[in-house]
Amino acid sequence: MSKTSLDAAGVPAGETAPDPVPTASAGNGLLAYARETRADSRTFRYSLGLALLLHAILLVVKLPDLYGREQAPPPEPEKLFVVQQVRFKPPPPTEEIRIPKPRSKKVPIPDPTPDDLEPIRVEEPEIFMPEVDDLNLNVEPPAPPPPKVSGPIEVTRDVIEPRKTLHVKPQYTEIARKARIQGRVVLRATIDQQGDITDVEVLRGLPMGLAEAAVAAVRQWKFKPATLNGRPVAVYFNLTVTFQLQ
């Protein structure tokens, strides 16, 4: 480089001038950086505007719900009422007030004639005379005692029936059991004054020895005797014996 060019470049004499910087490449780098910075700032502004718009929309949508919704008051606790039973004291027992009766005083009456003698009074005994209504003029003589009954009689309304005290079950004959015979035997028995059976008559019987078995069993029965006017009497009494296979 010549001296004139060094002076023009402002480099002192005796020093070597530095290599010139390539101005074209530096300008391109700065331009690219400026473009990137401008693009980034534009993207940032777009993003910021979009965020602010979204927040504004959310605020407009949610703000009425936040402030328009009334908060429900907390529930009041339930009130418990305790009912106490009022106990009244019983009234004191009333005492009967006894009013004393006035005592009567005997005032002696003076005799107006003290010198005269008083007559002697003799008490006469009282004689009780019955009234006419008390006299029983329709007196009936006592009824004669009932006649004594000697023989057996029929059981009528005035006779209390005999009551059985001992029962003996009749025996089934083997031939009647095999023949499967069932039914009732009706007997007419005479029950004496001691409750024993003295005579038995068959009114309706059954075959194959069942009537005889019924008579044998009935003769062992015992009864409380029938009574007429409170006295035991002998009576005729119908008895029924039933034969039934199990």
VEXSEGU-370077 format. One record per residue (C-alpha): residue number from 1; x, y, z. Coordinates in steps of 0.2 Angstrom, whole numbers. Example, Ala and Ser with C-alpha at 12.3 -4.5 7.8 and 13.67 -1.06 7.14 Angstrom:
2
NODE num  east north    up
NODE   1    62   -22    39
NODE   2    68    -5    36
//
This chain:
246
NODE num  east north    up
NODE   1     0     0     0
NODE   2     7    17    -4
NODE   3    10    31     8
NODE   4    -4    41     1
NODE   5   -17    27     4
NODE   6   -11    25    22
NODE   7   -13    43    26
NODE   8   -30    42    19
NODE   9   -34    27    29
NODE  10   -28    36    45
NODE  11   -15    24    49
NODE  12     1    32    56
NODE  13    17    31    47
NODE  14    28    16    51
NODE  15    14     4    56
NODE  16     7    -9    45
NODE  17   -12    -7    41
NODE  18   -23   -21    46
NODE  19   -31   -32    33
NODE  20   -47   -25    27
NODE  21   -63   -34    33
NODE  22   -74   -40    20
NODE  23   -89   -28    22
NODE  24  -101   -39    11
NODE  25  -102   -54    22
NODE  26  -104   -44    38
NODE  27  -118   -35    31
NODE  28  -127   -51    26
NODE  29  -125   -58    43
NODE  30  -132   -42    51
NODE  31  -146   -42    39
NODE  32  -150   -61    43
NODE  33  -149   -58    61
NODE  34  -161   -43    60
NODE  35  -173   -53    50
NODE  36  -173   -67    62
NODE  37  -175   -55    77
NODE  38  -190   -47    68
NODE  39  -198   -63    64
NODE  40  -196   -69    82
NODE  41  -203   -53    88
NODE  42  -218   -54    76
NODE  43  -221   -72    82
NODE  44  -220   -67   100
NODE  45  -232   -53    97
NODE  46  -244   -65    88
NODE  47  -243   -77   103
NODE  48  -245   -64   116
NODE  49  -260   -57   107
NODE  50  -268   -74   105
NODE  51  -265   -78   123
NODE  52  -273   -61   128
NODE  53  -288   -65   117
NODE  54  -290   -82   125
NODE  55  -289   -75   142
NODE  56  -302   -62   138
NODE  57  -314   -75   131
NODE  58  -312   -86   146
NODE  59  -314   -71   158
NODE  60  -330   -65   149
NODE  61  -337   -83   149
NODE  62  -333   -87   167
NODE  63  -335   -71   176
NODE  64  -354   -71   177
NODE  65  -353   -88   184
NODE  66  -341   -83   197
NODE  67  -350   -68   203
NODE  68  -368   -72   198
NODE  69  -368   -88   208
NODE  70  -373   -85   225
NODE  71  -365   -95   238
NODE  72  -377  -106   248
NODE  73  -377  -102   266
NODE  74  -370  -116   277
NODE  75  -384  -127   284
NODE  76  -390  -122   302
NODE  77  -387  -135   315
NODE  78  -403  -144   320
NODE  79  -411  -138   336
NODE  80  -414  -151   349
NODE  81  -428  -148   361
NODE  82  -428  -157   377
NODE  83  -445  -159   385
NODE  84  -444  -161   404
NODE  85  -459  -168   412
NODE  86  -466  -157   425
NODE  87  -470  -166   441
NODE  88  -482  -159   452
NODE  89  -482  -162   470
NODE  90  -497  -171   477
NODE  91  -508  -160   488
NODE  92  -506  -164   506
NODE  93  -519  -175   513
NODE  94  -533  -165   520
NODE  95  -537  -168   538
NODE  96  -555  -169   543
NODE  97  -560  -155   554
NODE  98  -571  -161   568
NODE  99  -582  -148   575
NODE 100  -585  -152   593
NODE 101  -603  -154   598
NODE 102  -609  -142   611
NODE 103  -612  -151   627
NODE 104  -630  -149   633
NODE 105  -632  -144   651
NODE 106  -646  -152   661
NODE 107  -655  -138   671
NODE 108  -665  -145   685
NODE 109  -683  -139   685
NODE 110  -688  -134   703
NODE 111  -704  -143   709
NODE 112  -718  -131   711
NODE 113  -726  -141   725
NODE 114  -712  -148   735
NODE 115  -724  -152   750
NODE 116  -735  -163   740
NODE 117  -731  -182   739
NODE 118  -728  -188   721
NODE 119  -738  -204   716
NODE 120  -729  -220   714
NODE 121  -729  -226   696
NODE 122  -728  -245   693
NODE 123  -722  -250   676
NODE 124  -733  -262   667
NODE 125  -725  -276   657
NODE 126  -727  -274   638
NODE 127  -738  -288   630
NODE 128  -733  -292   612
NODE 129  -748  -296   601
NODE 130  -744  -303   584
NODE 131  -752  -294   569
NODE 132  -765  -303   559
NODE 133  -753  -303   544
NODE 134  -740  -312   554
NODE 135  -751  -327   557
NODE 136  -750  -341   545
NODE 137  -768  -347   543
NODE 138  -765  -358   528
NODE 139  -754  -371   536
NODE 140  -752  -386   525
NODE 141  -748  -403   533
NODE 142  -731  -410   528
NODE 143  -731  -421   513
NODE 144  -730  -440   517
NODE 145  -713  -448   513
NODE 146  -712  -456   496
NODE 147  -715  -475   495
NODE 148  -701  -486   495
NODE 149  -697  -494   478
NODE 150  -694  -513   479
NODE 151  -691  -519   461
NODE 152  -681  -511   447
NODE 153  -690  -497   438
NODE 154  -688  -487   422
NODE 155  -677  -472   421
NODE 156  -689  -457   420
NODE 157  -687  -438   423
NODE 158  -686  -440   442
NODE 159  -673  -453   442
NODE 160  -655  -449   440
NODE 161  -646  -461   428
NODE 162  -633  -473   434
NODE 163  -615  -468   430
NODE 164  -602  -481   424
NODE 165  -586  -482   436
NODE 166  -578  -498   428
NODE 167  -577  -503   410
NODE 168  -571  -520   403
NODE 169  -568  -521   385
NODE 170  -576  -536   376
NODE 171  -565  -549   367
NODE 172  -566  -551   348
NODE 173  -569  -569   343
NODE 174  -557  -576   331
NODE 175  -570  -582   318
NODE 176  -578  -564   318
NODE 177  -561  -556   316
NODE 178  -557  -567   301
NODE 179  -575  -563   294
NODE 180  -572  -544   297
NODE 181  -588  -542   306
NODE 182  -591  -525   314
NODE 183  -606  -517   323
NODE 184  -615  -514   339
NODE 185  -624  -525   352
NODE 186  -638  -517   361
NODE 187  -642  -524   378
NODE 188  -655  -521   392
NODE 189  -647  -523   409
NODE 190  -654  -523   426
NODE 191  -643  -512   438
NODE 192  -647  -515   457
NODE 193  -645  -503   471
NODE 194  -627  -507   474
NODE 195  -622  -503   455
NODE 196  -620  -521   450
NODE 197  -628  -529   434
NODE 198  -639  -543   439
NODE 199  -648  -547   423
NODE 200  -644  -544   404
NODE 201  -655  -546   389
NODE 202  -649  -545   371
NODE 203  -660  -533   361
NODE 204  -650  -532   345
NODE 205  -635  -544   343
NODE 206  -621  -549   331
NODE 207  -617  -566   324
NODE 208  -601  -577   327
NODE 209  -601  -576   346
NODE 210  -600  -557   347
NODE 211  -617  -555   357
NODE 212  -611  -568   370
NODE 213  -594  -558   371
NODE 214  -603  -542   374
NODE 215  -614  -550   388
NODE 216  -599  -557   396
NODE 217  -590  -540   396
NODE 218  -605  -530   402
NODE 219  -608  -542   417
NODE 220  -591  -536   424
NODE 221  -595  -517   422
NODE 222  -598  -507   438
NODE 223  -610  -492   440
NODE 224  -614  -479   453
NODE 225  -632  -483   457
NODE 226  -647  -473   450
NODE 227  -656  -462   463
NODE 228  -674  -457   466
NODE 229  -677  -443   479
NODE 230  -659  -445   485
NODE 231  -661  -464   488
NODE 232  -652  -478   477
NODE 233  -664  -488   467
NODE 234  -663  -503   455
NODE 235  -667  -498   437
NODE 236  -668  -505   419
NODE 237  -654  -497   408
NODE 238  -650  -500   390
NODE 239  -631  -502   386
NODE 240  -622  -502   369
NODE 241  -606  -512   365
NODE 242  -597  -508   349
NODE 243  -586  -520   339
NODE 244  -574  -512   327
NODE 245  -558  -519   319
NODE 246  -542  -508   319
//
